[in-house]
């Protein structure tokens, strides 16, 4: 920060200070240019502006200082970031999701009430103190059920001698061990994950579950995570789940008839209900790189997973390759979180696309083509083999207020032998 008390009226000193201010201003201008609409920390900003302010207060009519002031003003405007108008169409996906979430939440609540009512004659309503091996007839607990709130998974997960569990309760009041080692947990749990991906992105951080489960046996375990156990063993009732409920969201139910061992309430209706959301339902064969990225964005915003997959290069989405599909699903989840927690829209920069031939003959080289006939080009191309092209497409993301977030990002697309374009870098953020 420049101290105005040291300022003198000497002309040579003034010229020197103008030069110093311009030096810092140029750095500030370069930083703003590199940010390209983003708003990082501009390291030269304070030095440049403070110097120009003092100069302007001292000699506001000096043409050199006027020029600096005008340039500084443009820099300050540029450093505030790039903005766009956020329209209702851009936010429609959030409204649609909220409406669908409310509808399915109501369905799940009704189904949960009906399910628990059907078990009311078998339910143990008083959970604590938990059954005590020294005082109770455990045979009488066979075939009984419990509803346990606040099952903290994965926080209280542990691997024991007899299986994998989530511990609930305290040593002083007794414990329950919810068995998560069988399909009766995995089926409903995977169903809830499908619901999150298809309907409700707000569930990404859910860690507390309500479990309806059957009491199976009394087991002795050390309920601690990690291989080294420091506490003593404790008896607890094993609970085998048949339903997982997240109040206000979804109910996942075990079903041995279902291929995936479970389902969430309303799962068969989801795709039909979402069909009306979709602004894009297919990808034309002649799609441009820019349009494909827009379709890719819409597929994410509108939770159209099938269309999302269709955008991606086929070699990267081999259905029988579990690791490849798991990686795609992981980044699908990340895209969902970003479009709900960071930005609400992303625009393609139409004049910034760069296309290059990375393999094969480049018939787009106008200078070479000028000297070659069509037959010459075809003959040369046949010797090169497959033609593979990359398209680098730039996007800019905006938050709900229309402010650009960060700098523009680029995503690579690929096509072979003039076929359809596909997204290669599906993991890149917008």
Order of alpha helices (4+ residues) and beta strands (2+ residues): alpha-alpha-alpha-alpha-beta-beta-beta-beta-alpha-beta-beta-beta-beta-alpha-alpha-alpha-alpha-beta-beta-alpha-alpha-beta-beta-beta
